[in-house]
Amino acid sequence: MSDKPDLRERVFARGLGYPTNEELLMLILGSGMKHCPVETLAKKVKDVIDIAGRENLIECLIEIPGVGLGKALSIAAAIELGRRNAQIFSKRIDSPSDIVPYIEHYGFKTNEHFITLALSGAREILNQQVVAVGGTNSTTINPREIFFEATKMHASAIIIAHNHPSGICRPSNLDIETTNHIRTIGELLGITLLDHIILAKEEYFSFSEHGMLN
């Protein structure tokens, strides 16, 4: 499989579960060199990844002819992103404090982001996605978007969250109405709303911790 555009077409048609690890690296690298096609370069990169540690990965990648700083950073960033996702998707959520470290960075956004997390019956995270992005004061929420992935993944519960760019974590009347509306829809679908978390730069507000979901 040496035709790079053909690889891209096949991955696009079949999904990211289709390519091998070396083919995924080919997609990241984009191209090889005159005397080192991308397939060969990808194999060399994979060999380095298999033996290098997290702390020296970038330095080891740069030593491969044809892998400059830009490509080395792209590869290392992709691996780090995969590592972080693996950590969150294996995490059991027993309280709001368990989930906040994974979403607290939204508290620094200058416009509102609405996030949904789908959970299994064992309270492990199945999926996390931003379902809406709004302005500095509000976000328009479509309940269909909130429950779409949760129903597709047969989730038993969800946690919703959004940030307040104002820095004030106190829920507004609209926040409360939205929470009750989403909880009601969830009950009809058999999906429990476990919490609604409001995020700011230095703090968070949990509906469940304040007894507002009973």
N, C-alpha and C positions, 0 to 999 in steps of 0.2 A: 504494500500500500504506500506508494511513493508520491501519489498525486495529491498534493495538499488541498487544493480546492475540492477534490472529490471527497476527501476525509471530512471536510467541513460540511458538505452537502449531506453525507451519510449521518453525521452526528446531528445535524439539524432535523433530519427526517426521523431518526430513531431515538434521539434523546441522549442525555449525558451519561446514561448507564451503559451505553453501547461501546464506547472506545476503551481500549486498554490504558493503563497508566502512562505508557510511553506515548500513546496517541494523544492523550490529554496534554502531555508536555509539548508535543508537536504543535498543538493549538496555541499554547501559551507562547512558545518560541516564535512561531510565525514563519520563520525561514532559517535555513542553514547558511553554509558558506560555499564557495566555489568547489573546494575539495572536501567538504564535509556536509552532505545533505542533511536535511532536518531530521530524518529518521535516525541517522547515526548520532547527531548531536543530542537528540532526545534520550537515546540509550546512555550516553555518557553522563547526562544530567541525572538520570534515574540512578545510575550507579553511585553518584556522589550523594544523592539524597538518602540512599539506603545506609550510608555509613557516617555521614556528617551529623553533628549534633545541632541543636537549635541555635546555640550561641555562635557557632562558626560556619553555619550553612552558607551565608552570603560570601564570605571569604573563600570558601572552597569552590563555590560555583564560578566565581570570577576567574579562578585559575584555569578553567576549561577554555581552550581557544574557541572563540566565536561567541562566548557568553560574556558580554560586558556588564557594567554596573546596572544598566536599565533592565536587561533581561533577568539578571540575578535577583534584583529587587522584586520584579514581577512574579517570579517563581516562588521566592520566599514568602511574599505577601499572600499568594494563593494557598500555600501550605499552612500559613498561620491562620488564615480565614477558615480553612477546613478544620483546623484544630479547635478553634473557638466554637464553631458550630457543633462539633462533636461533643464538646463539653456541655453546651446548653441543652442539646437534645437528649442527653443521658441523665439530666438533672431531675430529681424528684422535687416537686414543689409542695411544701407543707405549710408555708406561711408567706406573706408578702415579702418579708426580708430575704427569702430565697430567690425571688425573681428580680428584685430591684437591681442587683449588681449587673444583670444582663441587659437592662433597658434604661439605666439611669442616664446614659449619654444623651438620650432624647431630651432630657431636662435642660440641655444647653442650646437646643435649637431655637432660632429666632422666630419660627412660625410653628403653628400647631401640627403635630403628627399624631395620628390615631393608630394604635398598634393592637393587634389581636394575637393571642397565643392560644393554640389548640393543645389540649392535654388528653392523655389516655386515661383509662380507668385507674391506672396505677399512679396517676398524677405526674407522669413524665411528659415533657414537652415534645409534641409531635411537629409543630410548625410555629414559626413566628413571622409575621408580615406587617408591613405598614399598609393599612387599607385606605387611608385618606391623609392628605396634606392640605392644610388650610392657610389662613392668614395669621396675623399676630394675635387675634382675639377669639377666633372660632374656626371650627371645621365642620363641613357638611358630611354627615355620616349616613351611609346606606346600609341598613341591616343585612341586606343580601350579601354584601361584600364581607361583612363581619363573620357570617356563618358559612360562607361558601367552602372555604378550605376545611373548616371543622367538620362539616357534614361529609365532604369527600373523603376525609381521612378517618371517618367513624369516631371522632373524638367524643368523649363523654362530658367534657367540660371546657370552658374557655376562661381566660383572663383578658380583660381589656385594659388599655392604658392610654393616656394622652398627656402631653406636656402643657404647662401654662407658661408661655414666654414672659408673662408679667412677673413671674417669680413667686406668685401667691398660690399656695396649694389648696386653699379652701375651695370646695366645689361650688359651682354656681347652681342656680335653680335649673338651668338647662342641662347641666351635668347630671343632676339628680333625676330629672325627667328622662334623659337619654338612658341612664343606667336602668331605671325601672322598665323602660320599653324593651330594652335588649334582654333583660332578665325574663320578661314575659314571653318574648319570642323564643328564647332558649327553652323555657319550660314546655312550650308546644312542640319543639323539635326533640326534646329529650336530652338537651345539652345544658348543663348547669353553669350559670355564671358564678364563678368562684370569687372574683374580685374586680374592682375597677380602681386602678391606681393613677393618681395624678402626680406628675413629675415636675419638679423645679430644679434649679441648679444645686441647691443645698439641702433639699428635703423632699419628702413625698407624702402623699395622703392616701390612705387605704380605706375604701368603703367598708371592707370586711372588718378591719381593725376597729372601726368606729361603730360597728353594729348596724350599718345602713343597708345590709343585704338580707336581713332577717324578715 
